């Protein structure tokens, strides 16, 4: 079995090029494949390989105090879902291009999967307010699945979100809004930006959909979660829609 990991961590990186070189050399030495994005704001990791090699990579990464607390989501496949190893230096580890969206100084309040599952079951949050799930992913991803009744936006890329959200802001004012995405990175930026932009009723789903699947399964979610490799999407048991040959 191949062990797949998805992880990100927002932290100041003084020399993204130096970090990218280390990641590339270490991943290739361990015969790992996947995509790693590095920027001045942190790292975004999608890797797959032999289980011991993945754990060796993570152990080495965590010796760097900047990444000692990186949170990792695991899944498995019978074959390698990535064709090659790619490491890129980018302006952002997820492109949003909005002021007030950097989690380096602070992050938006987060809700744990177990609490969200309870809210969805009871139909409101713990203060009695209605809960609106806000999908920050693009339309192609949403087609594979989303939370039941979620507000989805007709966007092709993450940078389109502010404009697409604008017509809905007034109708969300009386709700507790939970921003969600695949693994947490987009909803973390989106929730922080929305709060900085005056929507103080927004939370982020800690760990995104994959973290939700890991901790509570399908509760309130319909379908699969699109992922960015040859598995195409994962079901709530973290099993691939397509097991690449």
N, C-alpha and C positions, 0 to 999 in steps of 0.2 A: 504493500500500500504506500501511496505517496501522501505525505503530510503537507497540507496547504496552510499558509498563514496570511492574515491580513492585519496590519497594524499601522498606526500613525502616532506621532508625538509632536506637539508644538513646543519648541524650545529654540532659543536663540542659537544659531549656528554661525560662528564668525567666518569660517571658511568652508562653504558648501562644496567647493571643488575637492578639498582635501578629504572630506567625509565621503564624497562620491567615489573617489579613487579607492579608499579603504573598503567600502561596501562591495565594489566591483571585484576587487582582488580576492576578498574573503569569500564571497558567494561563488565565484568561479572555482576557487580552490576546493570548495565543498561540493562542486557539481550541481549547484542550485540553478534554477531558472525562475524567471519572473520579471517584475518591473519594480524599480525603486526610484522614487522621486525625492530629490534633496533640494532644499532652499534655505534661505536665511532664517525662515520661520520654523524649520524642523524637517521631519522625514515622513514619507508615506511608503509603505512596504507591502508588496504582494509577492510572495515567494512560495516555491514548491520544491520538494525533493525528498531524499531519504530522511526518515524521522530523526536519526541521530545527527545527521548533518544540519537539519533545521535547528535542533536544540543547541548544537555547537555554535551556530551562527548567532542565535539569540543570546547565549551566554557571553560570547565575545562582545556583542553590541552593548549588553548591559554593564560591562566593565567600564564603559564610558559613562560617567556620572550623569551626563545629560539625558541618557536613555535608560537609566537604572529602573525607572518605573513605567516603561512603555507597556501598554496593555495589548495583548495579542489574542486574536480570535483564530481558532483552529478548525479545520475540516479535512476530510480525507477523500482521495479518489484512487481508483485502481491503476491509473496511468498519469503521466506528466501532462498537465493542462497548458503549459507554456512552451513555446517553440524555442525560446532563447532567453538569455539574461540581458536585461537592459537597465542601465542606471543613467538617469538624466538629472542635470542641474536646471532648476526652473526658478522664476521669480517668486512663485508660491507653490506649496505642495498640493494645493487645489486652487485653481484659478477662480477668483471672485471679483477682484479689482474694485473693492469698495472700502472706503475709510470706515473705521469703527468695527472692523470684522476680524481683527487680529487677536487670537486667543493667547498671545504671549504675555499680556499683562493681566488678563482675567478671562474667565469663561462664563457663559450663560449658565444659570441653574439647570441641573440635569435631573431627570427622573429615572429611577431604576426600572428595569423590565418588569419585575414582580409587582411594583406599585402600579405601573401603567396597566398591566393585565387586570388588576383589581378594579381600577377606574373604568376600564372598558366594559368589564362585566357588570358593574353597578350602574353605568350610564352617566357618571358625573365624577368630579374630583372630590376630595375630602371636605371641601367647603360647599359642595352642592352645585358648583358651576359646571356647565356642559363642557365636554372635552372635544376639541377639534384636532384631528391628526393632520399635519401639514407635510405632504410629500415634497421634498426638495430635489428629487431626482428628475431626470428628463423623461419625456413622453415615451421613448422607446423602452426604458427600464420599467416604467409603470405598467406597460402592457403585460409583463410577466407576473405581476402581482403587487398588491399594496394592502394597507390596512382597510378593513371594511368601512365604507363611508368617508374615507380620507378626502381631503381637499387636494386635488392634483392639478398641476398647472401645465399649460401647453408650451413647454419650453424645450429647446433643443440642446441647451447647454446651461451650466450653473449660473453664468453671468447674466442670463436672461431673467433670473428669478425676481429681482426687485420690481421690474416693470410689470411682470405677470401677476405679482402679488398685489399691486396697488389697488385694483378694483375691489378686492376682498377685505381690505383693512377695516372698514367700518363694520362689516358684518361679523368680524372676529373680536370686536372690542369687549363683548360680554362673556367670552369663552376663555378657558385655559387652552392655549395652543401648544401642541407638542410637535416640534420640528423633528423629522426623521429622515434617514438616508440609508445607504447600504451598510457602512461600518462606523459611521459617526462623524467623519471629517467634514462633510458638507453641512450637515445639520448643526454642527458645532459653530461653524462660521456664520451660517444663516441666522441661527438663534441669537448670537451675539450682536450681529448687525441689526436685526429687528428690534432688539431691546435698546440699542444705542439710538435707533431711529424712532423711538417713542412707543414701541409695542412692549410694554413691561409685563404683559401676560403670557410671554412665550417661554417655554422650557425646551430642552433638547433631550431626545431619547439617548441615554447613555449606552454607547456601544452599537447604536444603530440597529438595523433589522437583524443583522447576523448575531449581534449580542442578544437580541430579544429571542431569536430562535434557540440560541444556546441555553438560555436560562428558563424560558417558559414555553417554548415551542410555538404552535400555531395560534394561540389564543387571540382571536380578533383579527387575524391576518388571513387574507385570501390569496392563494396561489404560491408562486415561487419568488425568490429574490434574485434579480439579475446580478451576475458577477462578471468581472472583466478578464475572462480567460475562456479556454475552450470548453469548460463545463457549462457555459451559457448562463445557468441559473441553479440555485439551490432550493430544495424544499425545506419545510420547517424542521426536518430531522437532519439538515445539513447534507443531504444526499444530492448528487448532481442530476440535473435534468438530462444532460448528455455526458456520458463517461467517455472521454476522448480515447481513441485507439492509437 
